[in-house]
């Protein structure tokens, strides 16, 4: 995603069928792909499958993410990238490693 010019500190990216979706477009596309099982999934699919609602909600959700990272004392992804030849690597739950190039 970084090589394609997307800043993961500023928004999320989805690569689907060779196309990149960034920010609110990513949120909208994920909602269109989600299952409708369970109340939470139905609510988020209904909310964010509307591009206008996704566009309005995305900055609020991104602000919540930034606030959570700040409260947890976590740095930006670009800061984690310094000194690592392969890009930033984060540890996921269960010990799985995820490369964030």
GUGU-963379 format. One record per atom (N, C-alpha, C): residue in three letters; atom name; x, y, z. Coordinates in nm, 2 decimals. Each point is the difference from the previous one (the first is absolute). Example, Ala and Ser with C-alpha at 12.3 -4.5 7.8 and 13.67 -1.06 7.14 Angstrom:
- ALA/N/1.32/-0.57/0.78;
- ALA/CA/-0.09/0.12/0.00;
- ALA/C/0.09/0.12/0.00;
- SER/N/-0.04/0.11/-0.07;
- SER/CA/0.09/0.11/0.00;
- SER/C/-0.08/0.11/0.08;
***
This chain:
- UNK/N/0.08/-0.12/0.00;
- UNK/CA/-0.08/0.12/0.00;
- UNK/C/0.09/0.13/0.00;
- UNK/N/0.10/-0.01/0.08;
- UNK/CA/0.09/0.12/0.00;
- UNK/C/0.07/0.02/-0.13;
- UNK/N/0.04/-0.10/-0.07;
- UNK/CA/0.06/0.01/-0.13;
- UNK/C/-0.09/0.06/-0.10;
- UNK/N/-0.13/-0.02/0.02;
- UNK/CA/-0.10/0.05/-0.09;
- UNK/C/-0.04/0.14/0.03;
- UNK/N/0.06/0.06/0.10;
- UNK/CA/-0.02/0.14/0.04;
- UNK/C/-0.11/0.02/0.11;
- UNK/N/-0.04/-0.10/0.07;
- UNK/CA/-0.10/0.01/0.10;
- UNK/C/0.07/0.01/0.14;
- UNK/N/-0.04/0.10/0.08;
- UNK/CA/0.06/0.02/0.13;
- UNK/C/-0.09/-0.08/0.10;
- UNK/N/0.05/-0.11/0.06;
- UNK/CA/-0.08/-0.08/0.09;
- UNK/C/-0.02/0.07/0.14;
- UNK/N/0.08/0.11/0.02;
- UNK/CA/-0.02/0.08/0.12;
- UNK/C/-0.12/0.09/-0.01;
- UNK/N/-0.04/0.03/-0.12;
- UNK/CA/-0.11/0.09/-0.03;
- UNK/C/-0.13/-0.07/-0.04;
- UNK/N/0.01/-0.13/-0.04;
- UNK/CA/-0.12/-0.07/-0.04;
- UNK/C/0.02/-0.15/-0.03;
- UNK/N/-0.11/-0.07/-0.01;
- UNK/CA/0.02/-0.14/-0.02;
- UNK/C/-0.02/-0.03/-0.15;
- UNK/N/0.06/-0.11/-0.05;
- UNK/CA/0.00/-0.03/-0.14;
- UNK/C/-0.05/-0.15/-0.02;
- UNK/N/-0.07/-0.02/-0.10;
- UNK/CA/-0.05/-0.13/-0.04;
- UNK/C/0.05/-0.02/-0.15;
- UNK/N/0.06/-0.11/-0.03;
- UNK/CA/0.03/-0.03/-0.14;
- UNK/C/-0.09/-0.12/-0.03;
- UNK/N/-0.08/0.02/-0.10;
- UNK/CA/-0.10/-0.10/-0.04;
- UNK/C/0.00/0.00/-0.15;
- UNK/N/0.02/-0.12/-0.06;
- UNK/CA/0.00/-0.02/-0.14;
- UNK/C/0.08/0.10/-0.08;
- UNK/N/0.12/0.03/0.06;
- UNK/CA/0.10/0.09/-0.07;
- UNK/C/-0.03/0.15/0.03;
- UNK/N/-0.11/0.03/0.06;
- UNK/CA/-0.03/0.14/0.03;
- UNK/C/0.02/0.04/0.14;
- UNK/N/0.05/0.12/0.03;
- UNK/CA/0.02/0.05/0.14;
- UNK/C/-0.12/0.08/0.04;
- UNK/N/-0.05/-0.02/0.12;
- UNK/CA/-0.10/0.09/0.06;
- UNK/C/0.06/0.05/0.13;
- UNK/N/-0.01/0.14/0.01;
- UNK/CA/0.07/0.07/0.11;
- UNK/C/-0.10/0.08/0.08;
- UNK/N/0.01/0.00/0.14;
- UNK/CA/-0.08/0.08/0.08;
- UNK/C/-0.14/-0.04/0.00;
- UNK/N/-0.09/0.10/-0.02;
- UNK/CA/-0.15/-0.03/0.00;
- UNK/C/-0.04/-0.10/-0.11;
- UNK/N/0.07/0.00/-0.11;
- UNK/CA/-0.03/-0.10/-0.11;
- UNK/C/0.03/-0.14/0.05;
- UNK/N/0.11/-0.01/0.08;
- UNK/CA/0.03/-0.13/0.05;
- UNK/C/-0.11/-0.05/0.10;
- UNK/N/-0.04/0.09/0.09;
- UNK/CA/-0.10/-0.03/0.09;
- UNK/C/-0.13/-0.04/-0.07;
- UNK/N/-0.04/0.07/-0.10;
- UNK/CA/-0.12/-0.03/-0.08;
- UNK/C/0.02/-0.14/-0.07;
- UNK/N/0.11/-0.03/-0.06;
- UNK/CA/0.02/-0.12/-0.07;
- UNK/C/0.00/-0.12/0.10;
- UNK/N/0.06/0.02/0.12;
- UNK/CA/0.00/-0.11/0.10;
- UNK/C/-0.15/-0.03/0.05;
- UNK/N/-0.08/0.11/0.01;
- UNK/CA/-0.14/-0.02/0.04;
- UNK/C/-0.07/-0.08/-0.11;
- UNK/N/0.03/0.03/-0.12;
- UNK/CA/-0.07/-0.07/-0.11;
- UNK/C/0.04/-0.15/0.00;
- UNK/N/0.12/-0.03/0.04;
- UNK/CA/0.05/-0.14/0.00;
- UNK/C/-0.04/-0.07/0.13;
- UNK/N/-0.04/0.07/0.10;
- UNK/CA/-0.02/-0.07/0.13;
- UNK/C/-0.13/-0.09/0.00;
- UNK/N/0.00/-0.09/0.10;
- UNK/CA/-0.12/-0.09/0.01;
- UNK/C/-0.10/0.08/0.08;
- UNK/N/-0.12/-0.05/-0.01;
- UNK/CA/-0.11/0.06/0.07;
- UNK/C/-0.04/-0.08/0.13;
- UNK/N/0.09/-0.09/0.04;
- UNK/CA/-0.03/-0.08/0.12;
- UNK/C/0.03/0.08/0.12;
- UNK/N/-0.09/0.01/0.10;
- UNK/CA/0.02/0.07/0.12;
- UNK/C/-0.05/0.14/-0.01;
- UNK/N/-0.04/0.06/0.11;
- UNK/CA/-0.05/0.13/0.01;
- UNK/C/0.11/0.11/-0.04;
- UNK/N/0.12/-0.02/0.06;
- UNK/CA/0.11/0.09/-0.03;
- UNK/C/0.03/0.01/-0.15;
- UNK/N/0.01/-0.12/-0.06;
- UNK/CA/0.04/-0.01/-0.14;
- UNK/C/-0.11/0.07/-0.09;
- UNK/N/-0.13/-0.03/0.04;
- UNK/CA/-0.11/0.06/-0.08;
- UNK/C/0.00/0.15/0.02;
- UNK/N/0.03/0.05/0.12;
- UNK/CA/0.00/0.15/0.02;
- UNK/C/0.11/0.06/-0.08;
- UNK/N/0.12/-0.05/0.01;
- UNK/CA/0.12/0.06/-0.07;
- UNK/C/-0.02/-0.01/-0.15;
- UNK/N/-0.05/-0.12/-0.05;
- UNK/CA/-0.02/-0.01/-0.14;
- UNK/C/-0.11/0.10/-0.05;
- UNK/N/-0.10/0.01/0.07;
- UNK/CA/-0.11/0.10/-0.03;
- UNK/C/0.06/0.14/0.00;
- UNK/N/0.07/0.04/0.10;
- UNK/CA/0.06/0.13/0.02;
- UNK/C/0.10/0.04/-0.11;
- UNK/N/0.10/-0.08/-0.02;
- UNK/CA/0.11/0.03/-0.08;
- UNK/C/-0.01/-0.04/-0.15;
- UNK/N/-0.11/-0.08/-0.03;
- UNK/CA/-0.02/-0.03/-0.14;
- UNK/C/-0.05/0.12/-0.08;
- UNK/N/-0.04/0.10/0.07;
- UNK/CA/-0.04/0.13/-0.06;
- UNK/C/0.13/0.09/-0.01;
- UNK/N/0.04/0.03/-0.12;
- UNK/CA/0.13/0.08/-0.01;
- UNK/C/0.00/0.13/0.08;
- UNK/N/-0.12/0.07/0.00;
- UNK/CA/-0.01/0.12/0.07;
- UNK/C/0.02/-0.01/0.15;
- UNK/N/-0.06/-0.11/0.06;
- UNK/CA/0.01/-0.02/0.14;
- UNK/C/0.15/-0.04/0.03;
- UNK/N/0.06/-0.08/-0.08;
- UNK/CA/0.14/-0.05/0.02;
- UNK/C/0.09/0.13/-0.01;
- UNK/N/-0.03/0.09/-0.09;
- UNK/CA/0.08/0.12/-0.01;
- UNK/C/-0.01/0.09/0.13;
- UNK/N/-0.12/0.01/0.05;
- UNK/CA/-0.02/0.07/0.13;
- UNK/C/0.06/-0.06/0.12;
- UNK/N/-0.01/-0.13/0.01;
- UNK/CA/0.04/-0.08/0.12;
- UNK/C/0.15/-0.02/0.00;
- UNK/N/0.06/-0.01/-0.12;
- UNK/CA/0.14/-0.04/0.00;
- UNK/C/0.10/0.09/0.08;
- UNK/N/-0.01/0.13/-0.01;
- UNK/CA/0.09/0.09/0.08;
- UNK/C/-0.02/-0.02/0.15;
- UNK/N/-0.13/-0.02/0.04;
- UNK/CA/-0.02/-0.03/0.14;
- UNK/C/0.06/-0.13/0.05;
- UNK/N/-0.01/-0.10/-0.08;
- UNK/CA/0.06/-0.13/0.03;
- UNK/C/0.15/0.01/0.00;
- UNK/N/0.06/0.07/-0.09;
- UNK/CA/0.14/0.02/-0.01;
- UNK/C/0.05/0.08/0.12;
- UNK/N/-0.08/0.10/0.04;
- UNK/CA/0.04/0.07/0.12;
- UNK/C/0.00/-0.08/0.13;
- UNK/N/-0.10/-0.09/0.01;
- UNK/CA/-0.01/-0.10/0.11;
- UNK/C/0.12/-0.09/0.00;
- UNK/N/0.04/-0.05/-0.12;
- UNK/CA/0.12/-0.08/0.00;
- UNK/C/0.13/0.08/0.04;
- UNK/N/0.01/0.12/-0.04;
- UNK/CA/0.12/0.08/0.04;
- UNK/C/-0.01/0.03/0.15;
- UNK/N/-0.11/0.02/0.05;
- UNK/CA/-0.01/0.02/0.15;
- UNK/C/0.03/-0.12/0.07;
- UNK/N/-0.05/-0.12/-0.04;
- UNK/CA/0.04/-0.12/0.07;
- UNK/C/0.15/-0.03/-0.01;
- UNK/N/0.06/0.02/-0.11;
- UNK/CA/0.14/-0.02/-0.02;
- UNK/C/0.08/0.10/0.10;
- UNK/N/-0.05/0.12/0.01;
- UNK/CA/0.07/0.10/0.08;
- UNK/C/-0.02/-0.04/0.15;
- UNK/N/-0.12/-0.05/0.04;
- UNK/CA/-0.02/-0.04/0.14;
- UNK/C/0.08/-0.12/0.03;
- UNK/N/0.03/-0.09/-0.09;
- UNK/CA/0.08/-0.12/0.02;
- UNK/C/0.15/0.03/-0.01;
- UNK/N/0.03/0.12/-0.04;
- UNK/CA/0.14/0.03/-0.01;
- UNK/C/0.07/-0.06/-0.13;
- UNK/N/-0.08/-0.03/-0.10;
- UNK/CA/0.05/-0.06/-0.12;
- UNK/C/0.04/0.11/-0.10;
- UNK/N/0.11/-0.02/-0.07;
- UNK/CA/0.04/0.09/-0.10;
- UNK/C/-0.06/-0.02/-0.14;
- UNK/N/0.03/0.08/-0.09;
- UNK/CA/-0.05/-0.02/-0.14;
- UNK/C/0.07/-0.11/-0.07;
- UNK/N/-0.06/-0.06/-0.10;
- UNK/CA/0.06/-0.10/-0.07;
- UNK/C/0.13/0.04/-0.07;
- UNK/N/0.01/0.12/-0.05;
- UNK/CA/0.12/0.05/-0.06;
- UNK/C/0.12/0.00/0.10;
- UNK/N/-0.03/0.03/0.13;
- UNK/CA/0.10/0.00/0.10;
- UNK/C/0.05/-0.14/0.02;
- UNK/N/-0.08/-0.10/-0.01;
- UNK/CA/0.04/-0.14/0.02;
- UNK/C/0.08/-0.05/-0.12;
- UNK/N/-0.01/0.07/-0.11;
- UNK/CA/0.07/-0.04/-0.13;
- UNK/C/0.15/0.04/0.01;
- UNK/N/0.04/0.09/0.08;
- UNK/CA/0.14/0.04/0.01;
- UNK/C/0.09/-0.11/0.04;
- UNK/N/0.10/-0.02/-0.08;
- UNK/CA/0.10/-0.10/0.03;
- UNK/C/-0.04/-0.15/-0.04;
- UNK/N/-0.11/-0.02/-0.06;
- UNK/CA/-0.04/-0.13/-0.04;
- UNK/C/0.00/-0.01/-0.16;
- UNK/N/0.09/-0.08/-0.05;
- UNK/CA/0.01/-0.01/-0.15;
- UNK/C/-0.13/-0.05/-0.06;
- UNK/N/-0.07/-0.08/0.06;
- UNK/CA/-0.12/-0.06/-0.06;
- UNK/C/-0.13/0.08/0.03;
- UNK/N/0.01/0.11/0.06;
- UNK/CA/-0.12/0.07/0.04;
- UNK/C/-0.05/-0.02/0.14;
- UNK/N/-0.10/0.06/0.04;
- UNK/CA/-0.05/-0.01/0.13;
- UNK/C/-0.06/-0.14/0.02;
- UNK/N/0.02/-0.06/0.12;
- UNK/CA/-0.06/-0.13/0.03;
- UNK/C/-0.06/0.01/0.13;
- UNK/N/-0.13/-0.04/0.01;
- UNK/CA/-0.07/0.00/0.13;
- UNK/C/-0.04/-0.14/0.04;
- UNK/N/0.00/-0.02/0.13;
- UNK/CA/-0.04/-0.13/0.05;
- UNK/C/-0.15/-0.01/0.02;
- UNK/N/-0.07/-0.10/-0.06;
- UNK/CA/-0.14/-0.01/0.01;
- UNK/C/-0.03/-0.09/0.12;
- UNK/N/-0.13/-0.01/0.04;
- UNK/CA/-0.04/-0.09/0.10;
- UNK/C/0.03/-0.14/-0.04;
- UNK/N/0.05/-0.08/0.09;
- UNK/CA/0.03/-0.14/-0.04;
- UNK/C/0.14/-0.02/-0.05;
- UNK/N/0.08/0.11/0.00;
- UNK/CA/0.14/-0.01/-0.04;
- UNK/C/0.03/0.01/-0.15;
- UNK/N/-0.11/0.01/-0.08;
- UNK/CA/0.02/0.02/-0.14;
- UNK/C/0.06/0.14/-0.03;
- UNK/N/0.09/0.00/-0.10;
- UNK/CA/0.06/0.13/-0.03;
- UNK/C/-0.06/0.05/-0.13;
- UNK/N/-0.01/0.13/-0.02;
- UNK/CA/-0.06/0.06/-0.11;
- UNK/C/0.09/0.10/-0.06;
- UNK/N/0.04/-0.01/-0.12;
- UNK/CA/0.09/0.10/-0.07;
- UNK/C/-0.09/0.11/-0.05;
- UNK/N/0.04/0.12/0.03;
- UNK/CA/-0.08/0.12/-0.04;
- UNK/C/0.07/0.08/-0.10;
- UNK/N/0.05/-0.06/-0.11;
- UNK/CA/0.07/0.08/-0.10;
- UNK/C/-0.09/0.09/-0.08;
***
